Amino acid sequence: MRTVTLINGDGIGPEITDAVVKIIAASGLEINWDLQTAGADVIEKEGTPLPDRVIESIKKNKVALKAPVTTPIGKGFRSVNVQLRKSLDLYSNLRPCKNIDGINTKFSDVDLVIVRENTEDLYAGIERQIDENHAESIKIISREASLRIAEFAFDYAVKYKRKKVTAVTKANICKLTDGLFLECCRKVKEKYPNIEYNEILVDNACMQLVQNPEKFDVMVLPNLYGDIVSDLCAGLIGGLGVAQGANIGKDYAVFEPVHGSAPDIKGQNKANPTALLLSAIEMLKYIGETVYAEKIDKALRKTLKEGKSLTADLGGNASTTEFRDEIIKNL
Ligand code: NAI
């Protein structure tokens, strides 16, 4: 039986994790979940939000399914997510974004993939207080990280029969940092003559995404723009409740939804487990459990399409557990 690290997170994390684990079990697939807690709740006992045991577990099992973990705003501990991505060198953050039948949105032809660099940029949170009235943040972009994320994006395009890769930056202003990122994308594209390549500034990209999202295919971005643009793209397909993601490195992979811990609906049995379930489905494909992945995917899509039992974020009034049970019924 395959062992997979399971980080159930905090906020709505435990509720959606419980739903996903039960759906996978109901599909007939046995997974030995190595449950690892992390985040604010473990600090008191273990002195850190990300104990070594979590990293060790992922190193041993090579793959993890992760629910969101809260990061305090403006103060407090460093993001568990950033630390995890950094310590396991999960350099690519992959966020496919495609319309789902049954979920009504303004657009019906969204089918794009965000490839976000996951280890550096302003998102590394390297900051200091200069004096009472000034603070600074350091934006680091390296040739090595930019080349490998560009390669990941082009390889992905080839593997999944995509046509175009668009590099998204603000290189007109951040001439050195984003300029280096672009230089690397241009170098890598030379090796992929069959994939179309273009470049766009991030502000223009945002405007075009909300007018003509069908124009975009694979998008490759430095870390911070990737973070922001993926939430925008989640909005194009029905919101954060349905936006899946994965952090992939050379040796390890951590599958997690785009959304956060949603403290506003925590503990109310309201959260939509779809984004975590879609991430879990990709995780199952990654470990070779394709038959079960497809079985669960079919049941999920049937449930969403029928629309009898949808959570509030999708306009329904089903609870997390009712939605879960409907998927299990459709398996
Ligand atoms: P959020 O993504 O948690 O929530 C934004 C809005 O979307 C809220 O109204 C929430 O109720 C709704 N929402 C999110 N997921 C949902 C779901 N599955 N079903 C239904 N509604 C859902 O973003 P927010 O509030 O900015 O962040 C909350 C915390 O999460 C912060 O501490 C942040 O740092 C953390 N976070 C963690 C991430 C991770 O662990 N990978 C990713 C993003 C944020």
Residues whose N, C-alpha, C, O or C-beta is under 5 A from the ligand:
A	BS01	NAI	A67 P68 V69 T70 T71 P72 N81 L240 G241 P257 V258 H259 G260 S261 A262 P263 D264 I265 K270 A271 N272 D313
